[in-house]
Amino acid sequence: MLQGRKILLGVTGSIAAYKSAFLVRALIKKGAEVRVVMTAAAEQFLPPVTLATLSRHPVLRDLTEPTAATWNNHIHLAHWADLFVVAPATANTLAKMACGLCDNLLTAIYLSVRCPVVLAPAMDTDMWHHPATQANVHTLRQRGHHLMPVESGELASGLVGEGRLPEPDQIVAYIEELLQKKTGVPRLEGLHALVTAGPTHEPIDPVRYIGNHSTGKMGIALTEALLEEGAQVTLILGPSAVAAPASERLHVVRVQTAKEMYQQALRFFPDAQVVVMAAAVADFTPHQPSAQKIKKGAQKELTLTLQPTADILSELGRQKKNGQVLVGFALETENELANARQKLEEKNLDGIVLNSLNEPGAGFGHDTNRITILDREGHAHAFPLKSKREAADDIVTFILSLLGRQTAEHTS
């Protein structure tokens, strides 16, 4: 996949910059043509001559080269590349890219590239988890850039946690898989997919509601994965602060309550070939919401009468026709596999994605997830902790296998 590929590698000021030398060597061995651009901070950790020798090209450092009185044409470099990879990508560079700042050759190239962008972050764990960094990461993902998951382990600061740069062979494998997807024919082109995501809010009064901790990240990651495979996607999205991807093939329907999600799911279900119910829909809703704000007054207790919400998944399972693939989610805290298997059977699903609140880094609010996919044949496919975007790719691969099986059964 890398033979003859033109890869522009950006190296920024992280102690992990030494791994860039091994990365360049690995890319060259795979047949890629590599050009390297370094920030001034990166030169403090790795001599440019090392990367120039390995890449067989001068390292690009400044918009102008004072000694040679030449100007590095960042537009030409940006348009030359088949792929722009920044590894390591520091918190500072990620922030500049997210905000569109352009104060060095690397960021000037970034604002001009037309090719896919791969970012491999590297920083201390507190910097990685800081809300500002996570907001920048989210912004870059929304632009369609590919962010590799950070590794966990001992860091240069002496702390142990997330923030390590992946090893060069992992980065190369990630690049190869990405390029293979980009050059392949979209496997779901022309297919209509329906996805639900996010929580629902069940009103108690005009001010208060019953809800849950769902952010919608997993459902939106699934939407991105389905779009990447060429599908036309309808996303029914509950109250979520996470932005949906921008695509002409995406129709977003906003809802607030379980009832609204039920109505919209039934509306779009008949025309969908693939349905993934990733939303965390409330099981109960207040029986009689107050039309006015409930005042605390002298009362010390408030009793709410709750009634069950409509079971969307069961109704879709009842209506499911031949040729439709219906996948649900199960978030469990105990008897996880047994409960997920029971839900799969009772609701007539083709598959169910199990994730556990007992797993560190999985469940609500995280950018990562650890999933197990169960099918109707009794298999349970467990995956390691991954980014939710990567977990979404695993789910889409499972869906493709179900579609392939249906096609084989139909033709036989």
N, C-alpha and C positions, 0 to 999 in steps of 0.2 A: 504493500500500500504506500510506502514512502519513496519508492524508486522514482527519481526525477522530481519529487515534490520540492517546492520552494518554501522554506520555512524561515521566517524571521523570528529570532529569539530575543526577547527583552530580558535583561538581567538588572535587578534593582538591589538596593543596599541592605541586604540581609546576610547574616552570618552563613546562611544556607547557600549563598552564591557559589561556594566551591562545588556544589553538586552540578552546577551548570556546565562545568568542564566535562563531566561524565555524560551529561545529557547531549552535548554537542557531539561527542565522540560516538555515542550510540546512534544518533540520528544520521551521521555521516556513514556509519557502517551499514545502515539500512538503505543507503542510496539517496538520501535527501541532500539537497543543496541548502546550506545553512548560512545565513548572515546574522551577525550578532550586533545588537545595540545595547549599550550600557549607560546607566545613569552615573553621575559623578560619585554618588554614595557607594555604588557597587564596586568602584575601583579601589575602595578602601579595604575590600575583602578579597578581591581576586584581580591579579594583574591582567590588563587587557591583552598582553602578548600571549598569554596562555590560550585564550579563546580564539585569537587571531591565528595561532599556529594550528589549532585543532580544526577550525572551520575553513582554513586556507583562504581567508579573506580578511582584510583589515576590519578591526572592530570599530563600529560607528559610535561616536560619543557626543558630539556637539553638532548643532545646526551649522556652525562654521568651523573650519579647521584653521586656526590662526597660523600655524607653521607652514601650511601649504597654500594658504589664502584661497581655499576652496569652500564651496557651499554644498552641504549634503542635502540633496533634494528629497525631502521627506515624502512628498507626493509620489515620486517615482518608486521609492522603497515600499510605500504602502500598497501601491498597485502591483508591484512585482510579486508580492508574497501570495502563496496559496493558503497560508495559515500564519497567524500572528500568535506566538506563544510567549507569555510573560511568566518566567519561572527562575527565581522566586518573585512573587508579587507582594511587596510590603504593604502594610496598612496605609502608608503615606501615598504610594502609587495608586492603590485601589481608590483612595479618597479623591485623588486628582482626576482619575479616569471617570469616576462617578459624577463629579462636578463639572467635567469638561475643561479643567485647567490645562494650560499648555505652556509649560515653562522649561521644557527640555526636548531633546530629539525624540525620546521614546513617546512622550505624550503627544507630540506633534504628529508622529506616525499613527498613533492610536486614533486620533481624530480624523485620519484620512483613509484608514483601511476599509476595504470592501469585502475582505475575506473573513472567514470565521475567526473568532478570538478565543483563545484558551488561557485561563488564568489559574496559576497554581500558587495560592497564598502561602505565606510563611511569616510567622510572627509569634510573640509570646502569647500564652493562653488568655491572659487578661485582656490583651489588645484584641485578640480574635473575638472574644465574647462581648466586647464593649458594644453598646447599642449603636454607636456611630458607625463602627466597622460593619456590623450586621446590616445596617440600613444601606450602606454603600454596596455591600455584596448583593443585597436584594435588588437594588437599582440596576446593577450590572447584569444580573440574571434576567431581569425584565427586558433588557435590551437584546436578549438572545445570546449572550456570551456564555461560554462553557466554563464553569468554575469547578475545579477538581476538589474533592473533599480533602480537608487537612488531615494529616495523620496525628495520632495521639502517642505521647511518649515523653521521654526526658528532653527538656528544652535547654537552650544555652544559658538561660537565667538560673537554672537549677530546679525550676518548677517542673512538675509533671502534669501534662494535660494536652488538650488539642492545640494545634498550631504548627506542627512540624511539616516541612515540605515533603511531599511524596518522593520516593526513591526514583532515580532516573528511568529505570526499566518500567516502573508503573506509569510514569508520564508518557513514555514512548507507546506503551500499550494503549493508553487512553487516546492518544493522538491517532493511532492506527484504527481503533474502533470508530472514532469520530469520522475520519476520512472515508471509511468504508460505508458508513451510513449516508454521508453526503453524496457519494458517487453512485449509490444504489438506487433502484427505483422505489419510490414510496410504496410500502406494502399495504397501506389502507386507503390509497387514492380512490376517491369517489364514494367512500363508505361514510355513513352518518353515525356518529357516536354521541351518546348522551351521558353527561357527567353531572353528578351533584356534589357540592362541596360546601364546607363551612358549617357553622352552627345554625340553629334556629332560636329566635327569641319569642317566648310566649308571654304576652302582656299580663301583668297583674293589675296595672292601672296605666294611665298615660305616661308615667315616669319610670316605673319599675317593670322588670321582666324576669322570667326564669330562663336561664341559658346554660351553656357549658363552656369549657375552655378551648374548644376547637378554633383554629385559626383559618382553616381552609387551605393550608399550604400543600397538603398531600393531594387534594383534588385538583388544585391548580397545576401542580407538577404533572399529574396524569393528563390534564388538558394539553400541556406543552408537549408531552411525549406523543400523544395521539395526533396533534397537529404536525409534528415533525415527520410522522409516518404518512401524512397526506390526507388524514381524515377531515371531514366536515364535522365540527363539534358544536353541540349546544351545551353550554355550561349553566346549570341552575345553581346560583351562588347565594348562600345565606349571608347574613351581616358579617362581613369580613373586611379587614383593613388591607388585605393582600390584593394587589392589583392583578387582574387577569392579563394574559399576554395579548399583544396586539397582533391581530391576524384577520384577513378578509374572510377566512374560513371559520371564524369563531362567532357564535351568537351567544351573548351573555344575557341571562334572564335573572334579574335581582328579586329575591324574596326575603321575607322576614320570619314568617311563622311556619310551623309544620304543615298547617292546612294549605298555605300558599305553595309550599314545595310539593305537596301531594297533588294539588291541582295542575301545576306546571309539569310534573313528572308524567302524569297520565296524558297530558296534552301532547308531549313530544315523543312518548314511548313508542307508539305504533309505527313511526317512520324510522326508528333507530335500529341499526343492525347490532351495535355494541352499546351496552349500558353498564356504567360503572357507578355504583351508589356509594360515594365516599363521604357524603355529608353525615354529620353527627346530629341527627334529627331528634328533637325532644320526644320522649316517650309519653310525657304527661303535659297537660296545659290547664291553666286555671279554668274552672267551670263557668264562672261568671266574672270576667274582668270588670273592674270598676271603671265607670266612665269619667270619674274625677279622681284626682290624686287622693289616696287614702292618708288621712291625717293621723299622726301618732296620738295626739290628744291625751286623754287620761288612761287609755287602754295599755296594758302591759304585755298583752299577747295578741297575736293575729293568727287566726286559723284560716288556711286556704283549703278549699275543696278542689281537688285535681281530677281530671278525667283523662282517659287514654287518648292519645292522638291516633290518627289513621296510620296503619302499618303500610307504608309505601312499598317496601320491599316485597311483602307478602302479596300485595295486590298486583305488582308487576310480575311476580312469579306466576300468579294465577293466569294473567293475560298473555304470558310469553308464548310466542309462536315458533314454529320450526324456522331455523335460520337466524334467530336472535340469540345473542350471548349476553347473559345477565350475571354480573359479578357484584358481590356485596362486600362489606367490611364488617369485621367483628373486633371491637376493642374490649378486651377481657382483663380481669384481675385474678380470676381463679378458675380451675378446671378448664383451662383455655382451649386446648384442642377439642375436648369433648363438647364444650359449649359452641365452638365455631362449627364443628361437624353437624351438631343438631340444627343450628341455624341454616346451614347449607341445605340440609334435607327438607326441613319444614317449609322453607320459603322457595323451594324449587329453583335453586341457583345453579349456575354452571361452574361457579368457583367462588371462593370467599378468601379475603385477605385478612389474616389474623395479625393484630399487633397488641402488645401487652404494655400496660402501665407499669409493670414490674421491671421492665427492661430499661436500664439507663440510656438516655438519648433517644428513646422511642416515645411515641404518643403525641399528645397535644403540645403545640408551641415550639417543638424542636425543628431544626433544619434537617435532621437525620431521622431514620426510622429503621426498625428491624422487623421484617415481615416474614410470615409463613403463609404460603398459598396452598389452599386445600382444593382438590378437585373431586368430581363425583365418583371417580374410580377408587377413592380411598387413599390417594397419595397426599403427602404433606411435604411441600418443597420449602425448606427453611433457608433463609438468606442471612448473611452477616449484616451488621450495622452499616448502613450506607446513607448517602444524602437522599432526601426524598425524591429528588429528580432521578437519581439512579434507581431507586426502588420503583419509581413509576415505569422506567424502562423494563424492569423485570416483569411487572404486571402486564405491560403491553405485549411483551414476548409470550407470556402465558396466554393472553387473549388470541394472539396470532396462531398459537398451537391449537386452540379450540376451533378457530375458524377453519384451519387446515384440516382438522379432523372431521368437521361437518361437511366440508367439500368432498373429502375422500368417501365418506359414508353415502353422500348423495350420488356420486358418480358410480359407486359400486352397486 
